[in-house]
Amino acid sequence: MSNNNYTFLENLYDKYVTPCLNELDSGASFKKWTYRLLQLYAWYWLIYGAYTVLIGLFGDTGYFTSGGASAMEVLGSLVSIAMSLFTVWYVYSIVNNRAGKLNGAEYTGVTYYVFGSIVPASGIILGEVSALILIATGAIGLLGTLLNTTVYAPVGAFYGAWDCMLTYFVQYIPMWNSDDYTNNLAASTLGGSYSNFWSDILLHLGFMLGGGYLLTAYYVAVEVYKYLYKLAVAVLNWIPEISLRFTIKQK
């Protein structure tokens, strides 16, 4: 092989291979793709959420095209649409914010990054999004009750996307373990009436307070996980030292 060909291949190696390997070694590549995946997930929520809010208004079974809605229902639903779109944007902001913080976390190895940074961040995202859906559900239900009607509640579709986790918590939290909460959580319209005012108010306040409870539970769970993780790392770092001392003592 001539020197010119060798130089050409070496330049290709330095230009395309070395930077990739350096990024892998430093963790920059892994962090970058984790950040991009979380950003993609944030955009998914923004697009999916906005689409869900708007698509439920039209079509054969759409809220506005199905007919029969009173002026108060329409007025309340316009407000609930704005509340739902705000919820969608807030979910996007939560995931995007957590992605940025995760991208800035220290990288000392893929195992430490996954279990020390990604897992806790995922738990926080899970808790914050779940709590937000419950709080939005309660707020829209309160709006309908105060207006003595039912209003459009597309957050029920968000519950469908988050069903596996919220259903799990409903089963084990006494204040939610009833058909009233389960049915309202997945409903496409929410509200109440003045004839059953206080019961309906307490029902929807239960969602909002439950959202705070759920968020606190996730924060506590993440802190417990972090403590156990640090304990496990300390034990794993301690084992080789004990093993070495034992070997020396045996000799």
PEHUHU-V16735 format. One record per residue. N is the residue number from 1. RES is the residue in three letters. PSI is psi in radians with two decimals (NA if undefined). OMEGA is omega as a letter, one per 40 degrees, with the letter a starting at -180 (999 if undefined). BURIAL is + if it has 16 or more other C-alpha atoms within 10 Angstrom, else -. Layout:
n=(N | N)
res=(RES | RES)
psi=(PSI | PSI)
omega=(OMEGA | OMEGA)
burial=(BURIAL | BURIAL)
This chain:
n=(1 | 2 | 3 | 4 | 5 | 6 | 7 | 8 | 9 | 10 | 11 | 12 | 13 | 14 | 15 | 16 | 17 | 18 | 19 | 20 | 21 | 22 | 23 | 24 | 25 | 26 | 27 | 28 | 29 | 30 | 31 | 32 | 33 | 34 | 35 | 36 | 37 | 38 | 39 | 40 | 41 | 42 | 43 | 44 | 45 | 46 | 47 | 48 | 49 | 50 | 51 | 52 | 53 | 54 | 55 | 56 | 57 | 58 | 59 | 60 | 61 | 62 | 63 | 64 | 65 | 66 | 67 | 68 | 69 | 70 | 71 | 72 | 73 | 74 | 75 | 76 | 77 | 78 | 79 | 80 | 81 | 82 | 83 | 84 | 85 | 86 | 87 | 88 | 89 | 90 | 91 | 92 | 93 | 94 | 95 | 96 | 97 | 98 | 99 | 100 | 101 | 102 | 103 | 104 | 105 | 106 | 107 | 108 | 109 | 110 | 111 | 112 | 113 | 114 | 115 | 116 | 117 | 118 | 119 | 120 | 121 | 122 | 123 | 124 | 125 | 126 | 127 | 128 | 129 | 130 | 131 | 132 | 133 | 134 | 135 | 136 | 137 | 138 | 139 | 140 | 141 | 142 | 143 | 144 | 145 | 146 | 147 | 148 | 149 | 150 | 151 | 152 | 153 | 154 | 155 | 156 | 157 | 158 | 159 | 160 | 161 | 162 | 163 | 164 | 165 | 166 | 167 | 168 | 169 | 170 | 171 | 172 | 173 | 174 | 175 | 176 | 177 | 178 | 179 | 180 | 181 | 182 | 183 | 184 | 185 | 186 | 187 | 188 | 189 | 190 | 191 | 192 | 193 | 194 | 195 | 196 | 197 | 198 | 199 | 200 | 201 | 202 | 203 | 204 | 205 | 206 | 207 | 208 | 209 | 210 | 211 | 212 | 213 | 214 | 215 | 216 | 217 | 218 | 219 | 220 | 221 | 222 | 223 | 224 | 225 | 226 | 227 | 228 | 229 | 230 | 231 | 232 | 233 | 234 | 235 | 236 | 237 | 238 | 239 | 240 | 241 | 242 | 243 | 244 | 245 | 246 | 247 | 248 | 249 | 250 | 251)
res=(MET | SER | ASN | ASN | ASN | TYR | THR | PHE | LEU | GLU | ASN | LEU | TYR | ASP | LYS | TYR | VAL | THR | PRO | CYS | LEU | ASN | GLU | LEU | ASP | SER | GLY | ALA | SER | PHE | LYS | LYS | TRP | THR | TYR | ARG | LEU | LEU | GLN | LEU | TYR | ALA | TRP | TYR | TRP | LEU | ILE | TYR | GLY | ALA | TYR | THR | VAL | LEU | ILE | GLY | LEU | PHE | GLY | ASP | THR | GLY | TYR | PHE | THR | SER | GLY | GLY | ALA | SER | ALA | MET | GLU | VAL | LEU | GLY | SER | LEU | VAL | SER | ILE | ALA | MET | SER | LEU | PHE | THR | VAL | TRP | TYR | VAL | TYR | SER | ILE | VAL | ASN | ASN | ARG | ALA | GLY | LYS | LEU | ASN | GLY | ALA | GLU | TYR | THR | GLY | VAL | THR | TYR | TYR | VAL | PHE | GLY | SER | ILE | VAL | PRO | ALA | SER | GLY | ILE | ILE | LEU | GLY | GLU | VAL | SER | ALA | LEU | ILE | LEU | ILE | ALA | THR | GLY | ALA | ILE | GLY | LEU | LEU | GLY | THR | LEU | LEU | ASN | THR | THR | VAL | TYR | ALA | PRO | VAL | GLY | ALA | PHE | TYR | GLY | ALA | TRP | ASP | CYS | MET | LEU | THR | TYR | PHE | VAL | GLN | TYR | ILE | PRO | MET | TRP | ASN | SER | ASP | ASP | TYR | THR | ASN | ASN | LEU | ALA | ALA | SER | THR | LEU | GLY | GLY | SER | TYR | SER | ASN | PHE | TRP | SER | ASP | ILE | LEU | LEU | HIS | LEU | GLY | PHE | MET | LEU | GLY | GLY | GLY | TYR | LEU | LEU | THR | ALA | TYR | TYR | VAL | ALA | VAL | GLU | VAL | TYR | LYS | TYR | LEU | TYR | LYS | LEU | ALA | VAL | ALA | VAL | LEU | ASN | TRP | ILE | PRO | GLU | ILE | SER | LEU | ARG | PHE | THR | ILE | LYS | GLN | LYS)
psi=(2.32 | 2.81 | -0.59 | -0.77 | -0.72 | -0.75 | -0.69 | -0.82 | -0.64 | -0.67 | -0.70 | -0.74 | -0.81 | -0.55 | -0.70 | -0.57 | -0.90 | -0.82 | -0.69 | -0.78 | -0.67 | -0.68 | -0.68 | -0.75 | -0.67 | -0.24 | -0.06 | -0.67 | -0.79 | -0.77 | -0.67 | -0.77 | -0.55 | -0.76 | -0.74 | -0.66 | -0.72 | -0.66 | -0.69 | -0.70 | -0.67 | -0.76 | -0.58 | -0.80 | -0.69 | -0.83 | -0.83 | -0.76 | -0.83 | -0.71 | -0.77 | -0.74 | -0.79 | -0.65 | -0.49 | -0.14 | -0.39 | -3.11 | -3.12 | -0.58 | 0.29 | 2.67 | -0.76 | -0.48 | -0.25 | -0.30 | 2.97 | -0.04 | 2.37 | 2.96 | -0.67 | -0.66 | -0.74 | -0.78 | -0.84 | -0.64 | -0.58 | -0.68 | -0.73 | -0.53 | -0.79 | -0.70 | -0.69 | -0.74 | -0.64 | -0.70 | -0.75 | -0.83 | -0.65 | -0.68 | -0.81 | -0.77 | -0.68 | -0.91 | -0.72 | -0.71 | -0.79 | -0.58 | -0.73 | -0.73 | -0.67 | -0.64 | -0.46 | -0.01 | 2.66 | 2.44 | 2.02 | 0.17 | 2.66 | -0.68 | -0.82 | -0.64 | -0.73 | -0.94 | -0.41 | -0.38 | -0.91 | -0.81 | -0.85 | -0.70 | -0.67 | -0.68 | -0.71 | -0.79 | -0.80 | -0.82 | -0.75 | -0.73 | -0.75 | -0.79 | -0.70 | -0.70 | -0.74 | -0.74 | -0.72 | -0.69 | -0.82 | -0.71 | -0.73 | -0.67 | -0.69 | -0.71 | -0.85 | -0.70 | -0.74 | -0.47 | 0.02 | 0.74 | -3.07 | 2.54 | 2.81 | 2.26 | 1.40 | -0.13 | -0.33 | -0.60 | -0.57 | -0.66 | -0.67 | -0.67 | -0.40 | 0.30 | -0.79 | -0.62 | -0.74 | -0.64 | -0.69 | -0.79 | -0.60 | -0.61 | -0.54 | 0.01 | 2.00 | -0.70 | -0.32 | -0.09 | 1.14 | 2.80 | -0.54 | -0.80 | -0.78 | -0.78 | -0.73 | -0.56 | -0.57 | 0.16 | 2.69 | -0.23 | 2.55 | 2.72 | -2.68 | -2.92 | 2.76 | -0.45 | -0.39 | 0.67 | -0.98 | -0.61 | -0.74 | -0.69 | -0.81 | -0.62 | -0.85 | -0.56 | -0.56 | -0.67 | -0.79 | -0.78 | -0.64 | -0.58 | -0.73 | -0.69 | -0.78 | -0.73 | -0.78 | -0.73 | -0.70 | -0.73 | -0.77 | -0.77 | -0.70 | -0.72 | -0.69 | -0.74 | -0.77 | -0.71 | -0.80 | -0.63 | -0.82 | -0.66 | -0.75 | -0.72 | -0.74 | -0.73 | -0.76 | -0.63 | -0.44 | -0.55 | -0.84 | -0.64 | -0.77 | -0.71 | -0.72 | -0.77 | -0.70 | -0.70 | -0.76 | -0.72 | -0.67 | -0.62 | NA)
omega=(a | i | a | i | i | i | i | i | i | i | i | i | a | a | a | a | a | i | i | i | i | i | i | a | a | a | a | a | a | i | a | a | i | i | a | i | i | i | i | i | i | i | i | i | a | a | a | a | i | i | a | i | a | a | i | a | a | a | a | a | a | a | a | a | a | i | i | a | i | i | i | i | i | i | i | a | i | i | a | i | i | i | a | i | i | i | i | i | a | i | i | a | i | a | a | i | i | i | i | i | i | i | i | a | a | i | i | a | a | a | i | a | a | a | a | a | a | a | i | i | i | i | i | i | a | a | a | i | i | i | a | i | i | i | i | i | i | a | i | i | i | i | i | a | i | i | i | a | i | a | i | a | i | i | i | i | i | i | i | i | a | a | a | a | a | i | i | a | i | a | a | i | a | a | i | a | i | a | a | a | a | a | a | a | a | a | i | i | a | i | a | a | i | a | i | a | a | i | i | i | a | i | a | i | i | i | a | i | i | i | i | i | a | i | i | a | i | i | i | a | i | i | i | i | i | i | a | i | i | i | i | i | i | i | a | i | a | a | i | a | i | i | i | i | i | i | i | a | i | a | 999)
burial=(- | - | - | - | - | - | - | - | - | - | - | - | - | - | - | - | - | - | - | - | - | - | - | - | - | - | + | - | - | + | + | - | - | + | + | + | - | + | + | - | + | + | + | - | + | + | - | - | + | + | - | + | + | - | - | + | + | - | - | - | - | - | + | + | - | - | - | - | + | - | - | - | + | + | - | + | + | - | + | + | + | - | + | + | + | - | + | + | + | + | + | + | + | + | + | + | + | + | + | - | - | + | + | - | - | - | + | - | - | + | - | - | + | - | - | + | + | + | - | + | + | + | - | + | + | + | + | + | + | + | + | + | + | + | + | + | + | + | + | + | + | + | + | + | + | + | + | + | + | + | + | + | + | + | + | + | + | + | + | - | - | - | - | - | - | + | + | - | - | + | - | - | - | - | - | + | - | - | - | - | + | - | - | + | + | + | + | + | + | + | + | + | + | - | - | - | - | - | - | + | + | - | + | + | + | + | + | + | + | + | + | + | - | + | + | - | - | + | + | - | + | + | - | - | + | + | - | - | - | - | - | - | - | - | - | - | - | - | - | - | - | - | - | - | - | - | - | - | - | - | -)
